[in-house]
Amino acid sequence: MVEPFIIMPVKDSLETAEQAIRAIVASGHTLTVYDDNSTDENAARLDSLRDELGIQVVHICEVLDHPSPNYRWVLNEAQHAAIEKSQDLVIIESDVIVKADTISRLQQAVSKDVGMVAAVTVNEEGKVNFPYEYAQKIKTDGVCKKRFSFCCTLLTKAFLKAYSFEQLDPTKNWYDVHISHMSVKMGFENVLQVSNPVLHKPHSSRPWKQLKYTNPLLYYWRKLTQRRDKI
């Protein structure tokens, strides 16, 4: 089985991000971290983890003069790298803790018809949580046409070659919903693995988004007036 190209975008929240990074390394995989304008202190901590664990760290501020979030740039860079090496792309967000076999199980679901494979997210009690609440009643792994997240998701080589991320709307911030819909639109199958759960600590890197659950009116007011969180 060919090693996938595994990436993790990071924006501060190093306590959670370090857990996420160490879990991937402990599972025997290599990792490229895209540091999206973290503080100097946290950027230095990432460099320390690089030296300790052998991960790759790309500090976006060194190559791009643009404020966070820079997800479109990261996706384009990762797509080009994966295609060049003929690899599937695995995106694991910095608030997700994988298990030892999480990534290999994602790979086992890959076929010529599959565009994306996602691990379902759960809380510390093992209950399905954001963004896959709709999957709480799904009992078995299978094709799913609902929106996927990039929390812990594999994008296949076939899909990466079929849809260029250069087409992504530069006025948006996040692209997981759009890309998962494009996969289905282009005739691929998206597989949700409910038997392959990962621990998700939602929005650890952007605490203001917790308002979505504690004060939704304030969340949507900030989202609209400050033009944040554009999907």
Number of C-alpha atoms within 10 A of each C-alpha: 6 8 14 24 23 22 23 26 22 27 21 23 18 21 13 16 23 17 15 22 29 16 17 23 15 13 15 11 16 18 24 19 22 22 24 23 22 20 13 10 10 18 21 12 15 27 17 13 17 16 12 9 15 14 20 17 21 17 18 19 14 9 8 12 9 11 10 14 18 20 18 20 16 20 20 16 14 22 23 15 15 22 17 9 11 18 20 25 25 27 23 26 25 30 26 25 26 25 17 15 12 17 25 15 16 22 19 10 18 21 12 11 13 22 27 32 29 29 28 28 29 22 15 11 7 12 13 22 19 18 17 19 13 12 19 13 9 12 10 11 16 15 15 16 15 14 16 25 23 23 27 28 25 28 29 27 22 20 22 22 14 12 15 13 20 13 9 17 13 12 9 16 17 20 19 17 14 15 21 23 17 15 21 18 11 12 12 20 23 27 23 26 24 22 13 18 21 23 24 26 19 20 16 20 20 11 10 12 20 14 14 13 9 10 11 13 12 13 17 17 12 16 15 12 8 9 12 16 14 11 12
